Amino acid sequence: MNQINLKYQLVRIPEKLYIWIIPKLLPLKSVSNEEIIASQKLSLSRAKEFLYSRGYVRYFLSELFLIDPLKIPLEASNNKKPILRGDLGYVSWSNCKDALLIGWATNPIGVDIEKKDRFFDAKQIINRFFNNKEKEIYKKLDGEDLISQTLKLWVLKEATIKCINGRLIPDLGNIIIKKNLKKALYKPNQSEFNLSLKEYEKWFFGIAIKENLIELNKND
């Protein structure tokens, strides 16, 4: 696959993985008739997010594969894991308040993004969703450090959940993130995932992938 220059491309590893981050200030892109119909069942804000994400997924994959955006064989119902037909690999995306993160890989992938300044009750999140070992580690933290470290762990867990097509409950507790934040273990079937945590401008984002093919810390 040849090198291509995309305006919003953030990270690329040849023939293996693409990551794009797109601000939510841009015009909508083309989507399928099925996606338009599906969006009409959602609230106004959810419909906009639904169309924005699928439009830009189609746009970037069309640049990647040199296919018309509307001919990208994407199946992406609301709240279901997206599927790419035709042996075109795997795609995942995540929304936060002001950005869309898209990941594509040749192996199963999950991505998640959060704003670094997001305000939330970190102790409540830890007590409700994290396992006992994680609680023991994070109880030593406080203030902004606690919020920052909780967000980092959260995006890695969510990315892994998307990679396995799981659910927040109970899978947040079923996923063990190793201390170096580069590996995840899914307890029910003992499967392992490679992780990358990135800090870019005002966001944290996590990437989980099912094969040892990412070394993103060397490709900033």
Secondary structure, DSSP 8 states (H G I E B T S, - for coil): ------TTEEEEETTTEEEEEEETTS------HHHHHHHTTS-HHHHHHHHHHHHHHHHHHHHHHT--GGGS-EE--TTS--EE-TT--EEEEEE-SSEEEEEEESS-EEEEEEETT----HHHHHHHHS-HHHHHHHTT--HHHHHHHHHHHHHHHHHHHHHHT--HHHHHHHEEE-TTSSEEEETTTTEEEEEEEEEETTEEEEEEESSS---GGG--
